[in-house]
Amino acid sequence: MTDSTKSERHPADAEPGAAAAPSGPQDPKTPAEPRSDSKVVRIGDRVFHSVATGSGVFVIALIAAIGLFLLIRAIPSLQANEVSFLFSREWQAGDPDNLRFGIIDLAWITVASSLVALVLAMPTAFGISLFLTQYAPRSLARPFAYVVDLLAAVPSVIYGLWGFLVLTPVISPVAVWLNTNLGWIPLFADGNIPVGTGSNVFVAGIVLAVMILPIITGVTREVFERTPTVQIEGALALGATKWEVVRTTVWPFGRNGFIGGSMLGLGRALGETVALTVILSATQEAPSYSIFDAGATFASKIALGSAEFNNNMTVGAYISAGLVLFVTTFAVNALARWIEGRSGKGKE
């Protein structure tokens, strides 16, 4: 091979690993590529990062401060309490020298009314969410969703008045029928007031169900709408009916979100004050652990007892009840957020 032949060798025939020569002159004005390890931080990003971090820390500190305040104010009264705080049915907090207060009856009325509300609201919210996301045409789904969401804007006192003045006379015959035909079940047995009066856990639970309906519906609807379209279209392409699509695709994806939304609604029901203060009658009779009991929840007891706030020990007794409600509500909402965050993960 001659020297001229070697000089005409194609660039692709060059030895491996040899650097290729530039095909043309380099432009001296071309800026050099930025180094990969360089990081540009803008002032706006720093400010936003600081504000977001500070807001999160402030909220956590505020919650911790509220819990610490309740604990500090409750300890002296708990130490002076002469009966079991968790299991006593007495509530005599007016005399600071003879404090006798327990929360077992308050816990029953609070939990019972909230569970009645949850039993009624969960299937209703599930059906509404399923209809709006899978069956209703868009022209109907959007305004209907707005109407459901507007239920959250109604003041609590309006719900209380509606429940006491309108719902109670209508629902009393139903309560009497349940008591007459299912009274052998302890849950439907006679309460501590006549069943026909209507100022009981049963009516309070129905009102609470209406109040928490937009919360459960809103969360569930949002989760169902996030179901991947590819999965829905794939199921339809395989010949699945609408109900089979819901059962095999939408429900497994949104199950955790539905449960999380229900837990958020439960947290809302546990802390309701004004509506239950209007509906539930304050009675000195001990509850018989029936849904036809009257009494007071944690929140309504504190609201009704505000007239007794004339010394620190009495205030501490009511704050002790508030501390239990605070911890319970916080735990329920934390669990709801955790469940909702797992929505769509680990589905079958």
N, C-alpha and C positions, 0 to 999 in steps of 0.2 A: 504494500500500500504506500502510495507516494505522499509527500508532505501536503500536496494540494488536496488529496482525498481526505486526509486527517482534518484539515481546516474546514472542510465542508460537512463534517459530521453533524447530525441533527442534535439539537439540545436534549431530546429525550434519551439519547444514547449515552449521556454523561454518566459517570460513575455514581452509584448510590451514595447519598450523604453529601454530595458536593453541592455547595450553595450556588443557586442560579444567579447569574449576573443581571443587574437591572437592564430592562429592555430599552430604557431611554433615560435621558438626563433628569435628575430629581429637581423638582421645583423648590427653590430655596424659600418661597413664601408659604409653602404648605405647613400648617401647624403640626406639631408633634402630637401623637395620640396621648391622651392622659393616662397616667399610670393607674393600673388596676387597683392598687391599694390606696389610692387617694379617695377621700370622702368629703363631699361638699355639704356643709351643714348651714342651712339658712336660718336667719334670725326668727322668722315666722314659725319654722318647725320647732325651734327651741322653746319659744313662748307657748306654743300649743302643747308641747310635751309637758312643760312645767305646769300649765294650768290644768291639764287633764290629770296628771299625777297628783297635784295638790287637791283637786276636787275629790278624787277617790280616797285619799288619805283623810280628808276632812270628814267625809261621810262615815268612814269606819270609826274615826275618833268620836264623832257625834253619837253614834250608836253605843259605843263603849261607855261614853260619858253618861248617857241616859241609864244604861244598865247599872253603872256604878252608883249613880245618884239614888236609884230605886233601892239598891241593896243597902246602902248606908242608912237611908231613912227607915228601912223596914227592920233592920237588925234589933234596935232597942225594943220595939213592940213585940217582935217574935220572942225575944228573951223574957219579956214580962207576961207573955201569954200563958194562961193557966190551964189551957186544954190543948189537945192535939191540933195543930194548924192544918194538917192534911186530911184528918179523918173526923174531926168534930163537926156536928151539925148546928152548933150554937153560933150566934153572931151578936155579941154584946160588946161593942167597942166604945160606948159613950163614956164609961167611967174609966179614967186612966189608971186608977188604982185596982181595978178588977177587970182586966181585959180577958175576954173569953170569946175567941173568934176562930172559926174553922171554915174551910172552903169546899168541903165535899158536896154540899147542896148547890153551891154556885157552879162548881165544875159540872155537875149533872145537867143543870138547866142550860149551861153554855154549850156543852158537847151535844146534848140531845137535840136542841134546836138547830145547831149547825149541821148535824148528820141528817136530820129530816130535810133540810134545805138541799144538801148534797145529793141525797137519794132522788129528789124531785128534779133538780137542775141538771144533773149529769146526762141522763138520757135525752132530755129535751135539748140541751146544748149540742149533743152529738148529732141528733137528727137535723137540727137547724144548720149546723156546719156542713154536714154531708149534703143537704139539699142545696145550699148556696154554692158549694164548690164543685159538685158533680152532676147535679140534675137541673138546676134552675138556669134559664137563659141569662146571659150577661145583663140584658136590659132590665131584668127583674131582680137579679142577685144583688146588684150594687145598691139600689134604693132600699131593698129589704134589709141589707146589712147595716145601712145607716140607721134604720128604725130600731134595730136591736141594740146598736151601740148607744143610741140616745137614752136607753133605759138607765145607763150609768150616770146620766146627768141629772136625774130626778133627785131632789134632796131627800135625805133619810126621813125627815119629819113628815114629808108627804106620804112616803110609804107607810109610816106608822099610822097616820090618820086614816089612810085608805084601808089598811088592815083592820083597824079597830072599828071604824064606822061602816065600811062597805063589805069587806070580806067576812067579818065575823058572823053577821046574821045569815049570810049565804052558806057558809061552810059548817055552821053549827049542826044542821041535820045530818051531814056526812059524819061528823064526829060522834054524834049520838048513835048512828047506825053502826059505826066501827066498834064503839064501846059495847053496844048491845049484842052484836053477833060475834065479836072477837075478843070479848072481855076476859075470856079464859086465858088469853095470852097476856103475860104481865105487862107487856109494852102498851097494850090497849085497855088495861084495867082502869078502874076509877082513879082519878087524880086527887089532889088535895083541895080542889074546888069542883063544883058541879060542871059536868062536861058541856052542857048547853051554853055556859057563859061565854065561851070562845076565847077568853084571855089566857091562853095556855101555849104550851110548846108547839102543839100541832099547827095552830094559826101562825105563830111566830116563824116556824120553819117554812111555811108556804111563802110568807112575805120575804124571808131571807132568800128563798130560791129565786124569786123574781129579781132581787137585788144583785145576786151573784151571777145570774144568767149571762149578762153581756161580757163578763170577765172570762168565763169558761168558753163561751162561743167565740169571742175574739181570738183567743190563743189557739183554739182548736181549728178555726177556719184558716188562720195564717199557716199553721203546720200542714194542713191538708193541701193547701195551695202550693206548697213547696215540694209535693211529690213529683219526682222526675217524670217529665212528659214521655221520655223514651220508654220507661217501664210501663206506663199506661198504654201507649200506642202498641208496644210489643204484646201486651196481654190481649188487646183488642184484635191485633193481627192474628193471634193464635185462636181466635174464635170465642174469647171469654165474653160473657154477658156483662152488663154494667155492674150488677151486684157482685159478680166474681172478680171484677177489677177492683172494686172497693175492698172486698174481703182479702184478696191476695196481694194487693199493691198499696192502696191508700191507707188502709188500717194498720198494717205492719209498720209502714213508714211513720205514721202520725200518732201511734199509740202512746208513746212516752209524752208527746206534747199534749195530748188530751188529758192524761193523768196529771201532768204538771199544771195545766190550766185549772183542773179541778181542785188541786191543792191550793192554788192561789185564791180560788173562790172560797175555799174553806178558811183560809187565813183572814179573808175579808169578813166572813160570817162570824168568826170567833170574836172579832173586835167591834162588831156593830153595837151602837149605844142608843141613839135617839129612838130609832124605830122600835126596838125591843122594850125600851122604857115606856113607850106609849101603849104597846100591846100587852105585855106581861103585867099582870096585876101583882102588886107587892102583898104577899100574905105571910103570916107568921106560922102557918101550918107547914110541917116538914113535907117535902116531896115524897111521893110513893113510888118514884121511878117509873112513871108512865108518861106517855107523850101528852097526856091531858093534865099534867101538872102545871101550876103557876109558880111564880117565884122571880128570881132575879139572876141575870148572868153576871160575870165579873164586871163588865163594863157598866151595865145598868145599876149594879149595886153601888159602884163608886159614884155614879152620877146622882143617884137618889140619896146617898149618904153625905153629900157635900155640906149639908146643913149642920152636920156634927163635927165639922172640922174646926174645933175650938181649942185643941191642944195637940202637941206633937205626937203623943202616944196614940191618940185616936187616928190622926192622919197616917201614922205609921202602919196601923192595922189595915187601912184601906190601900196604902201603898204596897203592902205585902201581897194583897190580892192582885194589884196591878202588876207586880213583879212576875207573878205566875203567868198572867195573861201575856206579858211582854215576852217572856221566854218561850211560851207555847207558840205564839204567833210567829216569832222569829224563826223557831225551828221548822214550823210548817212551811213558811215561805222559802227558807233555805233549801228544804227538801224539794219543794216545787221547782225552784230554779235549776236544781241539779237534774231532776227528772226531765224537765223541758229541754235542757242543754243536750241530753242524750237522745233527743228525738231523731229518728231515722238511722241511728247507729245500732248495729247488732240485731237488725230485724231478721225475721225468719225468711 
